[in-house]
């Protein structure tokens, strides 16, 4: 029996909703969505680690790494090279730490990366009005 979250219709609706949000999003909003998704994946991995669902934890950490890799790839090195290099290094660090968290089943590393990403997202959210203007 499916739970409501696992029901095929629920999954289809979520995919349509996600597609709609992406298609209508500004570049700034797309970055916010990516950060939100990476944080959600890290949160799921944390829960799954606690529950002993190691394969699921690994899949969600892998997804988070892929999302952060996408954030890294989206950096505009022409706008401010020094700042983009700093973000590039931060994203690389986060991905390395997530890999370590996966290999070591270390919840504290997941918390560390989530904290870094949350801080980055808060700063990104704070400039939303300026970017949209």
C-alpha positions, 0 to 999 in steps of 0.5 A: 500500500502506498502512503500519500507521499508515495502515491504515483499521482502525488509524485506526478503532481510534484513533478508538474509543480516543480517544472512550473516553478522552474519555468516561471523562475528568474535566474535568482529564484532558480539558485534559491530553488537549488539551494532549497533542494540541496538543503532538503536532500541533506535533511533527508540524508540526515534522517535516513542516517539516523534510521539506518537507511544507508542506501537512501542516505547515500542517494540523497547525499549524491543528489545534494552533491549534484545540486551543489555542483550545479550551483558551482557550474552556474557561477559567473566568473566574469562579474567578480572573479575573486568572489566567484573563486571564493564561492567556487572553493566553498562549493568544492569544500561542501561537496568534499565534506558531503562525500566524507559524511557519506563515507563515514556516516557522520551526521555532524558533517551533514550539519556543518554543510547544511549550516554553510548552505543555509547561511549562503541561502540567507544571504542570497535571499536577502538580495532578492529585492535588489536583484529583481529591481 
